[in-house]
């Protein structure tokens, strides 16, 4: 039976079960052991809109922050549900991709309004009290906590913590130069500060004076290691870490001694009930009766209770979290008449497929690391065929601030086979160094998207909210699309640059070579959460919509935009699609990111095939053959 992925009302019975579990009343298959180790699955709430963080209010209510339809839902002490409140936008009291939530002793809620670069305070029923701190101080803040009369904010985009007093005045910063994309923060009773240092795949501890005094973990799947730790909670004398890309919760002492872990990687489509899929947030009930784990990627949250017996019964299997269990494609994709290029985030590798039925992988290169030929944070890929007919792959690395260019040495006339030595590094371009050398300042560049034609290379700088324009030899020619939150780029046949602006939810078109903006297609009427853009022959444009689980064609057959796709596992159905590319023959390839696969469509939108994780591909082919 195909799962329902759309938001829906909770039944009163389901609410009652969740409430009973949260408050330690519901009968379970296990009882609390003397160690109080969590890991026993108790309840699950599905079909939400990207729940990202949770917090318990002083009166016992649970607040859950959702990003997809930004706002908060509350479960009362009587099991009642408060309808989600929150309005998307950038005005005071509105929210854009919020990522952090904490409750105050007075019973109000502090929200890290990530897309608007600020923190706002609300009453539990959604009335704005004030903007605590704004965009002049923060950039893309995520986790936050209130402790010892101070507000600690993970200032993710500025790679630091900001510490404020209760009124919102900045007191100090912590961790500048030590952190990379901090995702969350927790504080213990002694005033020591713990940070989920996502970009360095570790937990960092600072003393009450703000000095770094300890750090543990590195990138990897084994116990005590992390891949993109995302959420923290301090309870009693333990630190709970949502080890996002390892699909588990790890528990440590204040000194970094690992105690235990729980959560198994979801292997089957939409598998839950104790299986975790990219957990973002973790919150422990004040009385210790339960733990809430938010999984925005799976659109759900789960409740766990203390486990019976050895906690290893629920421990993750490193074999399943190291890239081998249904690895994801994407988000980006690039394609030409022979090749499709995708990335695998789990292994930070680039995968090249030769066109066929189905496409077959012919090489893979990269891997995690900061040396040349390796990647810290893959963000986009582009294909380019040079004048001498050599195929080049350009790869953006957001954390390293560089673009690496590889040449694929292959004989297209030979039989298809896998060649691990096909990719040869041509150059590694440090974008900040190039800008400084050409007189464009010394700002740090974080490449998010890339597009290339015969004359120009365009790189979307996520940090600077602009698009950098280079010539074919990587000399900086200028800047365009300033102020745009470019999540993807595409080039038309006429050389014009198409910029997908995720913040404004619109498409902007610029003259070739980084010229003036000549058109824009707005906005929220067309897109809920745009993910990728492709421009084909005749100016036909496709934009994937992650929030609506489909893609929009501009224009449609009748001259107006049309939406294709639906949520699900079948052919032509999606779960959070991202990258998209036109093939020269008029077909379309879409990265069905949440379904661990890519789908191919004919020029008229008819499903052609899918490739990727076996279980997910099988569902698409099976439904297409009915």
N, C-alpha and C positions, 0 to 999 in steps of 0.2 A: 504494500500500500504506500503510495507516494506521500511523503510528509507535507503538511501545510506549512509554508514558510511565511505567510502573511500575518501581520498583526491581528490579534483576535482578543476578545474578552476572556478573562479567566472565569471558569465556573466557580460558584460559591464553594462547592466541595473541594476544588483544587486549592482555593485560597485558605480554606480551613486546614487542610493538610499542611500547607506551607507554614501557616501560623503556628500550628501545634509543634512542628519540627523545630522552628526557630526558637520557641520558648521551652523546648525540652519536655513536651508533654506527650508527643506521639510515640506509640510503641514502635520499636525498631527490632531488627534482627540481632542487634548486639547492644550491650550496655557499656557504660563508661568504664574504662580500666583505670588502674591506679595512676598510670602515667598521663592519662588525659590526652592520648594521641588521637588526632582526627584522621579521617579517611573513609569512614563508612558513609556511603551515599544514602541520602534521606529523602530529597525532593528535588524536582526540576521544574522550571518555568520556561516554556518555549515560546516561539513566535513573538519575540520582542523586537525592538529596533536598536540593536547594538548596545546592550547594557555594558557599561565600561567600568563603573565604580559603584561602591555601595558604602553606606554608613548607617550606624545605629544612632537614633536620637536619644536624648536622656530619658524620655518617657517610654522607651521600649519599641517605638516604631522603627521600621526599616525603610530607608530611602535608597532607591536605585536610580542612578544617573544613566540616561540613554543618549547616545550620540546621533543615531540615525534620524530620529525625530526628536530633536534636542529637548530635553526636559527631564522631569523627575516623577517617579511613581512612588507611592507610599503604601505600605501594608501596616494597618493599625493593629493595636494590641488585641482587638476583637476579631481580627481576621479580615476586616474590611479593606477594600482597595480604593485609594484615591485616584481618580483618573489622571493620566499623565498631564502635567502642566508644563508649559514652555512654548515659546514662539521663536522660530528661526529668524535671525536677522542680526544687524549690528547696532541697533539703537539700545539705550540703557534698558535693562530688563530682558533683552532678547539674547539668544545664544547661538553660537556657531561651532559645531563639533566640540562640545565640552568634554573634558577628559578627567577632571579631578573633582572630588566631593569629600567634604568633611563636615561634621556637625559641631556646633559650639555648645558650651555648657548652658547657654540660654535657650537652646533648642532651635536656633536658626541654622541655615545651610550655607556654606561657602562653596562656590563653584568656580573651578578653573575654566573660564570661557576661552578655550584654546584658539579657535579661529579668529576671535576678536582681541586676543592678546591682553586679557584682563582677568581679574577676579571680581565676582559679584556676590553679594550677600542677599539671601531671600528668606522670607518666612517659609515654614513648611508647606503652606498652601500656595506658594508661588508669587507672593507680593515682593517686589524689589524693595530692599531697604537702602542699598547704596552700592556704588561701584567702589570697591575697596582700593584697587590699584589698577592702573590702565596700561595702555600700549607704550607709553613713554618709558616704562620700567621693564616690562615683560615682553617676551616673544615666544609665542606658542607654549604657554605654561601647561603643565599636565597635573601631576599629583600635588597634593597639599595637605598639611595637617596643622592643627592648632595645639600648642603645648607650652606650658609654663608661661602663658600670657603672650606668646609670640606666634606669628603665622609664618610657617615655612612653606615656600613654594618652589617646586621644581621648574625652574625657568629653562625649559627644554631647548628652545631655539637659541638661547644665549649660553648654553652649556654650563650652567651654574645653578646654585640655590640662591634665592632672595629671601631674606629674613625681615619681617615687618612687625611693628607693634600692632596692638589690637585695633588701633585706629587706621592702620594702613600706611603709616609712615615707614619708609625703608630704613632699616637699622644697619644692615650689613649684607654682604654677599659671601658665599661660601663655595669653595671648590673650583674657582676659575683657574683653568689650566690643568685641572685634575679630572674633570668630568667630560663625558661626551654623550649628549642627548639624555640627561637624567630624566627618568620617567616617573619616579615617585619618591616620597620621603616619609620617614617615621622617626619618632623621638621616644626615648625611653624615660623612665622615672628619674634617672640621673642627669638628664639633659643631653645625652649623647645622640647624635643625629646619624641616621642610616639612610643611604641613598641607593636606589636601583639605578646603577650606572649602565644604562642600556647599551650604549655604543661601545663600551669596554667589556660588556658581558660579565659584570661583577657587582658585588655589593661593597660600598665604601662606607666607613664609619668615621665621623668627625667628632672631636671632643666638644664639650660645652663652649669652649673658646673658639670653635670654628676651625681648628687645625686638624688636618687629616692624621688619624692615628692608627687606622687599620683598614685593610681591604682583603677580600677573599673571593675566589672564583676566577675563572677565565672561560673562554668559549669552548663548549663541548657538551656531550650528552650524558656524561657519567655523574654519579652522585657528587654533589658539591660544586659542580660546574654549572654554567648558565648559557643560554642563548636568548638574548634580549629580555632580561628580567624587567617586568613591567609594573608590578604592584607590590606594595609592602603593607604589613600590619604588625604593630607591636602589641602583644597581649601577655600579661603576666611577666615572665622573664624570657619570652621567646619572640623571635622574629620570623614572620611568615612571608615567604617570597613567592609571588606568582611568576614562575619561570616560563615565560610565555611560549617561546618556540621549542621548548622541551616538553610542553603539554603537561605540566605538573606543578604542585606546590611543594616547596622545600622549606624545612623548619630548622632554625639555627638558634644557638645561644648568642648572647651579646658579644662573645669573643669569636664568633664565626665557626663554632663547632657544629657540624651538621648532626642533627638528631634523627630525622627521618624525612620521608617524603610520601606523597600520595598523588594518585592520578595516573591513568593509563591513556596513551595516545588513541584517539578515536580512529579506527581502521575502516569501518563501514560507513556509508553515507549517513550523516546526521546522528551518528552513534553518540549517546550520552549516558546518563544514569551511572555516573562515576567515571566515565571516560571523558577526558578533557581535550578541548580543541582551541589552542591559543588563548589561555586564560590571561586576562588583563588586570583584574582587580580582585582583592581579597579583603574581607572584613570579618572580624571575630566579634561575636555577641559579647556584651559587657560581662555577662555571667558565665561565659565560656560554654554555653549549651550548644552552640552551632557556629559554623563558618560558612559564609556566603562567598562563592566564587563567580565572578562575572566573565562571560566569554562573548565579547562583542562579535567576533568572527562567526560564531555559531548562532547568534541572535538568541541567547538564553543565559540564565544563571542557575546555578545549582547550590544546594544546601548539603553540608556534610556534618556528621556528628562524630563524637569520639568513637574510635574503632576498637574492636575486641581482638585481643591477641597481638601477634606481631604485625607492625605496620607495613612490613615488606610485602604482606599480602596484597597491598594496593599500590606498591611502588611501580614507577615507570620502568619500562624495558629500554635500555640504551639502544638496542638494535632497532627499535621502532621510532626513535626520535633523532636519528642521525642521518635522515634523508632517504631511507629505504622504504618507509611505509607511506604509500600514497603521496609522494612529494607533490608540492604545488608547482604549477607553471605560473610564471608572471611575477608581477603584473604586466611588464611590457612585452611587445612582440615586434619583430621586423620581418619583412618578407620581400622576395622578388620572384621572378619566374621559375627559379630552381630551388630556392632555399627558404626555410622558415627558421628564425632565430628566436629562442626563448631563454629565460633564465630560471634557475632553480634556487629560490631564496635560502632553503635549508642548508645547501652546500656552498652557496655563493659561487655558483658556476654558470657558465654560458653553454647552452646546448644548441647545436645546429642540426636541423633536419633537412633531408632531401625530399623534395616533393614526390609524392607517390600515393598509393592507396593501400594502407595509410602512409603518411610521411614516416620516414625512417631516420633515426639519429645516426649521423655520420661522424660527429666529433663532439667532444666536450672539453672545455678548458676553463682555467681559473682556479677557484677554491678560495677559502678564507685566508686573509693575510694582508699585510701592508707593503709587501715587496712588489716589485713590478711583475706583471702577469697574474697578480692576485687581487682580490677585492675585499673591502671592508663592508660596503653597503651598495649592492647593485641597485641602480635606480632606472636605467633605460639602456636600450641598445638601438643601433641603426645600421643599416646595410648600405654599402656604396660600391659601385663597380667603377674602377678607375679607367682612364683613357687607354691603358694597355690591357684592359679586360680582366684585371685582377679584382677579386672580390675582397672587400675590406669590411670588418665588423668594428664599429665604434661602441665603446662601453663606458657608461657613466658610473662613477663611484662617488656617492654623496659624501660619505664620511672622509674619504681620502682627498676630496676636492680636486679630482682629476678625471680626465678622459683618457682611456687607453685604446689604441688602434691596432688591430690585428689583421694580418693577411692570411687568407685561407688558400693553401697550396694544395690543389686537387686536380685530378683529371676527370672532367665531367663525362668523358666517353667510356670510362671503365665501369665495371660492375659496382653497384652500391655496396660499400663496406664501411665499417667503423675504423677511423684512423685517428688515434689519440694524439698524433703529432702534426695534425693538419694546420693548426693555428700557430702563426708566428708573430710575435710582438714586433711592431714597427716603431711605435713611440708611446711614451707616457707623458701626457701634457698636464702639468700642474697649473691649473687655471689662475690661481692667485699670482703665481710668479709671472705668467704671461701677461696678465693685466698690468702688473707693476712695471714690467719691462717696456710696455707700450704706452706708459703714462696714464693709465686708467685707475690709479690709486692702489691701495694695499688691502682692500677689503677681502675677507675670507669668502670664498665662493663654495656653494654647495650645489653641484649640478644635479638637477632633478629629471630633465628630459633633453633629448637631442634630436636634431634633424639635419640632414646634409644633402646638398646637390653638388653639381660639378664645380660651382664657384664658391659656395658659402657653407659654413658650419654654424648652426644655431644651437646655443646651450641655454636652457632655462635655469636661472640661478634662484633656487628656492629661498636662500637666505636674503638675497638682495631684492627679491620680487622684481625681476627684470629678465630680459633675454639678451644674452651676449652674442655678438655677431663677429665671426672670424672669417678670414679668407681660407683657401684650401691649404695654405702653409701655416695656419694657426697664428696669423697676425691679427690682433684685435682691431676691428674696423669701427666698432661703436656699440651702442646699447639701444634696444627697442623694448616695447611693451613694459615700460616702467610702471610699477605699481600693480602689475598683474600677477596673480597667484597661478602661474602656469603649471598645470599638472601634466600636460602633454603638448607636443608640437607635431605639426604635419606640414608638408609642402604640396602645393598645387602644381599642375602642369605648367602654369604660367610663372612659377617661381615665387608666388606669394606665400607668406608664412601664415599659417593658421594656428592660433594659440587658444588652448582650452583652459579657461580661467575657472578653477574649481571654487574659489571663494565667491565670485559673483555668479557662478553657474551660467556662464555664457561663452560664446566663441567670438574671438576678435581676429580680424584679418589685416595683415600688414603688407605693404609693398615689398617686393623682392629686395634683398640686401639690407633689410632692417629699416625700411622707409616708414612713412607715416601710416597710421591706422586708417583703413579705408572702409571698413564695415564691421558690424558686430551683430550677433544673433543672441538676443537675451531671452532667456534667463531662466527663472524658476518655473515658468510655464512649460518650458521644454524639458528641463532636466531637474531631477531630484538631487543626485550626486554624481556628476559626470566623472568618468574614469579614464577614457582614452578617446583619441580622435584619429580618423584616417580620411584622406581626400583622394578620390579616385578620378577616373577619366570623366571628362565632361563636368567636373566640379561637383561630383556626387560625394556628399560628406556623410560619414557615420560617426556617431558619438555613443559610446557605451554608457549606460546609466546603472551604476552599482546599486543605488537605492531602489530602483524599480526592476532590477533583475532583467534587463533587456538592452536593446540599443535603438537609437533614434536615427532615421535617415533624413537628410536635409538636401533637397526637398524630396517629398514622396512623389508617387506617380501622378497625383493630382495637383502637384505644385505646393503642397503643404507638408509639414513634417509628419512622419508616421513612426509609430512605436512598434517594434517587433520583439517577440520573446515574452516569457512568463517565468515565474519562479518554479523550479523543479529540477528533476534529474533527466527528463526525457529529451529527445531530439528537439532542438530549438528552444529548450528551457535552460535557465541559468540560475546561478547563485553567485551574486556579486561579480559580474564580468568586469574586466579591466581593459587590457590592451586590445587593439584592433588594427588590422592592416588589410589593404586591398592587394590582391594578386593581379598581375598584368592581364590575366585572362578574364578578369571581371569577377572572380570569386572573392570571398571575404573570409578571413580567419579572425576568430574572436577568442581571447583568453577567458575561459569560463573559470575564473580564479577560485571561487569557492567550491567548485565541483572538480578540482584537480585535473582539468583537461582543457584542450582547445577544440573548438568546433569550426568546421568549414561549411560555408554556404555558397550556393550558386548565385549568379548575378541577380536572379529574381527573388532571392531570400529563401529558397528551398534548402533544407538541410541536406548536406552532401556526405559528411563523415565527421568522426571525432577521433582524437588520439590523446593518450595520457594514461592516467591511473586506470587499471583494468576494470575495477568494479563500476566506476563512473562512466567509462566508455561503453561498457556492456549495456547499461541502462539506456543510453542514447540510441545505440544501434537497435536494440530490441524494440523500443517504441517506434522507431522509424520504419521497421519492418511489419508492424501490425496492420 
